[in-house]
Amino acid sequence: MFTFMNTARIGTAIQGVGPAELSYQWALAYAKDRRSMRALSGKKEPDQVADSLIHHADVRRMLL
């Protein structure tokens, strides 16, 4: 019985980690692609009208 429950726990964990990883990858790609104002630390991409969202400090903190 305990062996069965341990196997079930691992299966449940995998089912949770998969969608979480996919969501993180989508959020990271969106933050790299989306442009929004200039970063407070200065121009990170001078040839563009605005910097990528990933250059903003709060966004970087949230995607750690």
Distance bins in CASP14 RR format, pairs under 12 A and 6 or more apart:
PFRMAT RR
TARGET T0000
AUTHOR 0000-0000-0000
RMODE 2
METHOD distances of the structure
MODEL  1
1 7 0 0 0 0 0 1 0 0 0 0 0
1 8 0 0 0 0 0 1 0 0 0 0 0
2 8 0 0 0 0 0 1 0 0 0 0 0
2 9 0 0 0 0 0 1 0 0 0 0 0
3 9 0 0 0 0 0 1 0 0 0 0 0
3 10 0 0 0 0 0 1 0 0 0 0 0
4 10 0 0 0 0 0 1 0 0 0 0 0
4 11 0 0 0 0 0 1 0 0 0 0 0
5 11 0 0 0 0 0 1 0 0 0 0 0
5 12 0 0 0 0 0 1 0 0 0 0 0
6 12 0 0 0 0 0 1 0 0 0 0 0
6 13 0 0 0 0 0 1 0 0 0 0 0
7 13 0 0 0 0 0 1 0 0 0 0 0
7 14 0 0 0 0 0 1 0 0 0 0 0
8 14 0 0 0 0 0 1 0 0 0 0 0
8 15 0 0 0 0 0 1 0 0 0 0 0
9 15 0 0 0 0 0 1 0 0 0 0 0
9 16 0 0 0 0 0 1 0 0 0 0 0
10 16 0 0 0 0 0 1 0 0 0 0 0
10 17 0 0 0 0 0 1 0 0 0 0 0
11 17 0 0 0 0 1 0 0 0 0 0 0
11 18 0 0 0 0 0 1 0 0 0 0 0
12 18 0 0 0 0 0 1 0 0 0 0 0
13 19 0 0 0 0 0 1 0 0 0 0 0
13 20 0 0 0 0 0 1 0 0 0 0 0
14 20 0 0 0 0 0 1 0 0 0 0 0
14 21 0 0 0 0 0 1 0 0 0 0 0
15 21 0 0 0 0 0 1 0 0 0 0 0
15 22 0 0 0 0 0 1 0 0 0 0 0
16 22 0 0 0 0 0 1 0 0 0 0 0
16 23 0 0 0 0 0 1 0 0 0 0 0
17 23 0 0 0 0 0 1 0 0 0 0 0
17 24 0 0 0 0 0 1 0 0 0 0 0
18 24 0 0 0 0 1 0 0 0 0 0 0
18 25 0 0 0 0 0 1 0 0 0 0 0
19 25 0 0 0 0 0 1 0 0 0 0 0
19 26 0 0 0 0 0 1 0 0 0 0 0
20 26 0 0 0 0 0 1 0 0 0 0 0
20 27 0 0 0 0 0 1 0 0 0 0 0
21 27 0 0 0 0 0 1 0 0 0 0 0
21 28 0 0 0 0 0 1 0 0 0 0 0
22 28 0 0 0 0 0 1 0 0 0 0 0
22 29 0 0 0 0 0 1 0 0 0 0 0
23 29 0 0 0 0 0 1 0 0 0 0 0
23 30 0 0 0 0 0 1 0 0 0 0 0
23 63 0 0 0 0 0 1 0 0 0 0 0
24 30 0 0 0 0 0 1 0 0 0 0 0
24 31 0 0 0 0 0 1 0 0 0 0 0
24 62 0 0 0 0 0 1 0 0 0 0 0
24 63 1 0 0 1 0 0 0 0 0 0 0
24 64 0 0 0 0 0 1 0 0 0 0 0
25 31 0 0 0 0 0 1 0 0 0 0 0
25 32 0 0 0 0 0 1 0 0 0 0 0
25 63 0 0 0 0 0 1 0 0 0 0 0
26 32 0 0 0 0 0 1 0 0 0 0 0
26 33 0 0 0 0 0 1 0 0 0 0 0
26 34 0 0 0 0 0 1 0 0 0 0 0
26 63 0 0 0 0 0 1 0 0 0 0 0
27 33 0 0 0 0 0 1 0 0 0 0 0
27 34 0 0 0 0 0 1 0 0 0 0 0
27 53 0 0 0 0 0 1 0 0 0 0 0
27 54 0 0 0 0 0 1 0 0 0 0 0
27 59 0 0 0 0 1 0 0 0 0 0 0
27 60 0 0 0 0 0 1 0 0 0 0 0
27 62 0 0 0 0 1 0 0 0 0 0 0
27 63 1 0 0 1 0 0 0 0 0 0 0
27 64 0 0 0 0 0 1 0 0 0 0 0
28 34 0 0 0 0 0 1 0 0 0 0 0
28 52 0 0 0 0 0 1 0 0 0 0 0
28 53 0 0 0 0 0 1 0 0 0 0 0
28 54 1 0 0 1 0 0 0 0 0 0 0
28 59 0 0 0 0 1 0 0 0 0 0 0
28 60 0 0 0 0 0 1 0 0 0 0 0
28 62 0 0 0 0 0 1 0 0 0 0 0
28 63 1 0 1 0 0 0 0 0 0 0 0
28 64 0 0 0 0 0 1 0 0 0 0 0
29 52 0 0 0 0 0 1 0 0 0 0 0
29 53 0 0 0 0 0 1 0 0 0 0 0
29 54 0 0 0 0 1 0 0 0 0 0 0
29 63 0 0 0 0 0 1 0 0 0 0 0
30 36 0 0 0 0 0 1 0 0 0 0 0
30 52 0 0 0 0 0 1 0 0 0 0 0
30 53 1 0 0 1 0 0 0 0 0 0 0
30 54 0 0 0 0 1 0 0 0 0 0 0
30 59 0 0 0 0 1 0 0 0 0 0 0
30 62 0 0 0 0 0 1 0 0 0 0 0
30 63 0 0 0 0 1 0 0 0 0 0 0
31 51 0 0 0 0 0 1 0 0 0 0 0
31 52 1 0 0 1 0 0 0 0 0 0 0
31 53 1 0 1 0 0 0 0 0 0 0 0
31 54 1 0 1 0 0 0 0 0 0 0 0
31 55 0 0 0 0 1 0 0 0 0 0 0
31 56 0 0 0 0 1 0 0 0 0 0 0
31 58 0 0 0 0 0 1 0 0 0 0 0
31 59 1 0 1 0 0 0 0 0 0 0 0
31 60 0 0 0 0 1 0 0 0 0 0 0
31 61 0 0 0 0 0 1 0 0 0 0 0
31 62 0 0 0 0 1 0 0 0 0 0 0
31 63 1 0 0 1 0 0 0 0 0 0 0
31 64 0 0 0 0 0 1 0 0 0 0 0
32 44 0 0 0 0 0 1 0 0 0 0 0
32 45 0 0 0 0 0 1 0 0 0 0 0
32 51 0 0 0 0 0 1 0 0 0 0 0
32 52 1 0 1 0 0 0 0 0 0 0 0
32 53 1 0 0 1 0 0 0 0 0 0 0
32 54 1 0 1 0 0 0 0 0 0 0 0
32 55 0 0 0 0 1 0 0 0 0 0 0
32 56 0 0 0 0 0 1 0 0 0 0 0
32 59 0 0 0 0 0 1 0 0 0 0 0
32 60 0 0 0 0 0 1 0 0 0 0 0
32 63 0 0 0 0 1 0 0 0 0 0 0
33 48 0 0 0 0 0 1 0 0 0 0 0
33 52 1 0 0 1 0 0 0 0 0 0 0
33 53 0 0 0 0 1 0 0 0 0 0 0
33 54 0 0 0 0 1 0 0 0 0 0 0
34 48 0 0 0 0 0 1 0 0 0 0 0
34 50 0 0 0 0 1 0 0 0 0 0 0
34 51 0 0 0 0 0 1 0 0 0 0 0
34 52 1 0 0 1 0 0 0 0 0 0 0
34 53 1 0 1 0 0 0 0 0 0 0 0
34 54 0 0 0 0 1 0 0 0 0 0 0
34 55 0 0 0 0 0 1 0 0 0 0 0
34 56 0 0 0 0 0 1 0 0 0 0 0
34 59 0 0 0 0 1 0 0 0 0 0 0
35 44 0 0 0 0 0 1 0 0 0 0 0
35 45 0 0 0 0 1 0 0 0 0 0 0
35 47 0 0 0 0 0 1 0 0 0 0 0
35 48 1 0 0 1 0 0 0 0 0 0 0
35 49 1 0 0 1 0 0 0 0 0 0 0
35 50 1 0 1 0 0 0 0 0 0 0 0
35 51 1 0 0 1 0 0 0 0 0 0 0
35 52 1 0 0 1 0 0 0 0 0 0 0
35 53 1 0 0 1 0 0 0 0 0 0 0
35 54 0 0 0 0 0 1 0 0 0 0 0
35 55 0 0 0 0 1 0 0 0 0 0 0
35 56 0 0 0 0 0 1 0 0 0 0 0
36 44 0 0 0 0 0 1 0 0 0 0 0
36 45 0 0 0 0 0 1 0 0 0 0 0
36 48 0 0 0 0 0 1 0 0 0 0 0
36 49 0 0 0 0 0 1 0 0 0 0 0
36 50 1 0 1 0 0 0 0 0 0 0 0
36 51 1 0 0 1 0 0 0 0 0 0 0
36 52 0 0 0 0 1 0 0 0 0 0 0
36 53 1 0 1 0 0 0 0 0 0 0 0
36 54 0 0 0 0 1 0 0 0 0 0 0
36 55 0 0 0 0 1 0 0 0 0 0 0
36 56 1 0 0 1 0 0 0 0 0 0 0
36 58 0 0 0 0 0 1 0 0 0 0 0
36 59 0 0 0 0 1 0 0 0 0 0 0
37 43 0 0 0 0 0 1 0 0 0 0 0
37 44 0 0 0 0 0 1 0 0 0 0 0
37 45 0 0 0 0 0 1 0 0 0 0 0
37 48 0 0 0 0 0 1 0 0 0 0 0
37 49 0 0 0 0 1 0 0 0 0 0 0
37 50 1 0 1 0 0 0 0 0 0 0 0
37 51 1 0 0 1 0 0 0 0 0 0 0
37 52 0 0 0 0 0 1 0 0 0 0 0
37 53 0 0 0 0 1 0 0 0 0 0 0
37 55 0 0 0 0 1 0 0 0 0 0 0
37 56 1 0 0 1 0 0 0 0 0 0 0
37 59 0 0 0 0 0 1 0 0 0 0 0
38 44 0 0 0 0 1 0 0 0 0 0 0
38 45 0 0 0 0 1 0 0 0 0 0 0
38 46 0 0 0 0 1 0 0 0 0 0 0
38 48 0 0 0 0 1 0 0 0 0 0 0
38 49 0 0 0 0 1 0 0 0 0 0 0
38 50 1 0 0 1 0 0 0 0 0 0 0
38 51 1 0 1 0 0 0 0 0 0 0 0
38 52 0 0 0 0 0 1 0 0 0 0 0
38 53 0 0 0 0 0 1 0 0 0 0 0
38 55 0 0 0 0 1 0 0 0 0 0 0
38 56 0 0 0 0 1 0 0 0 0 0 0
39 45 0 0 0 0 1 0 0 0 0 0 0
39 46 0 0 0 0 0 1 0 0 0 0 0
39 48 0 0 0 0 0 1 0 0 0 0 0
39 50 0 0 0 0 1 0 0 0 0 0 0
39 51 1 0 1 0 0 0 0 0 0 0 0
39 52 0 0 0 0 1 0 0 0 0 0 0
39 53 0 0 0 0 1 0 0 0 0 0 0
39 54 0 0 0 0 1 0 0 0 0 0 0
39 55 1 0 1 0 0 0 0 0 0 0 0
39 56 1 0 1 0 0 0 0 0 0 0 0
39 57 1 0 0 1 0 0 0 0 0 0 0
39 58 0 0 0 0 0 1 0 0 0 0 0
39 59 0 0 0 0 1 0 0 0 0 0 0
39 60 0 0 0 0 1 0 0 0 0 0 0
40 51 0 0 0 0 1 0 0 0 0 0 0
40 55 0 0 0 0 1 0 0 0 0 0 0
40 56 1 0 0 1 0 0 0 0 0 0 0
40 57 1 0 0 1 0 0 0 0 0 0 0
40 58 0 0 0 0 1 0 0 0 0 0 0
40 59 0 0 0 0 0 1 0 0 0 0 0
40 60 0 0 0 0 0 1 0 0 0 0 0
41 51 0 0 0 0 1 0 0 0 0 0 0
41 55 1 0 0 1 0 0 0 0 0 0 0
41 56 0 0 0 0 1 0 0 0 0 0 0
41 57 1 0 0 1 0 0 0 0 0 0 0
41 60 0 0 0 0 0 1 0 0 0 0 0
42 50 0 0 0 0 0 1 0 0 0 0 0
42 51 0 0 0 0 1 0 0 0 0 0 0
42 55 0 0 0 0 1 0 0 0 0 0 0
42 56 0 0 0 0 0 1 0 0 0 0 0
42 57 0 0 0 0 0 1 0 0 0 0 0
43 49 0 0 0 0 0 1 0 0 0 0 0
43 50 0 0 0 0 1 0 0 0 0 0 0
43 51 1 0 0 1 0 0 0 0 0 0 0
43 52 0 0 0 0 0 1 0 0 0 0 0
43 55 0 0 0 0 1 0 0 0 0 0 0
44 50 0 0 0 0 1 0 0 0 0 0 0
44 51 1 0 1 0 0 0 0 0 0 0 0
44 52 1 0 0 1 0 0 0 0 0 0 0
44 53 0 0 0 0 0 1 0 0 0 0 0
44 54 0 0 0 0 1 0 0 0 0 0 0
44 55 1 0 1 0 0 0 0 0 0 0 0
44 56 0 0 0 0 1 0 0 0 0 0 0
44 57 0 0 0 0 0 1 0 0 0 0 0
44 60 0 0 0 0 0 1 0 0 0 0 0
45 51 1 0 1 0 0 0 0 0 0 0 0
45 52 1 0 0 1 0 0 0 0 0 0 0
45 53 0 0 0 0 0 1 0 0 0 0 0
45 54 0 0 0 0 0 1 0 0 0 0 0
45 55 1 0 0 1 0 0 0 0 0 0 0
46 55 0 0 0 0 0 1 0 0 0 0 0
48 55 0 0 0 0 0 1 0 0 0 0 0
50 56 0 0 0 0 0 1 0 0 0 0 0
51 57 0 0 0 0 0 1 0 0 0 0 0
51 59 0 0 0 0 0 1 0 0 0 0 0
51 60 0 0 0 0 0 1 0 0 0 0 0
52 59 0 0 0 0 1 0 0 0 0 0 0
52 60 0 0 0 0 0 1 0 0 0 0 0
53 59 1 0 1 0 0 0 0 0 0 0 0
53 60 0 0 0 0 1 0 0 0 0 0 0
53 62 0 0 0 0 0 1 0 0 0 0 0
53 63 0 0 0 0 1 0 0 0 0 0 0
54 60 1 0 0 1 0 0 0 0 0 0 0
54 61 0 0 0 0 0 1 0 0 0 0 0
54 62 0 0 0 0 0 1 0 0 0 0 0
54 63 1 0 0 1 0 0 0 0 0 0 0
54 64 0 0 0 0 0 1 0 0 0 0 0
55 63 0 0 0 0 0 1 0 0 0 0 0
56 62 0 0 0 0 1 0 0 0 0 0 0
56 63 0 0 0 0 0 1 0 0 0 0 0
57 63 0 0 0 0 0 1 0 0 0 0 0
57 64 0 0 0 0 0 1 0 0 0 0 0
58 64 0 0 0 0 0 1 0 0 0 0 0
END
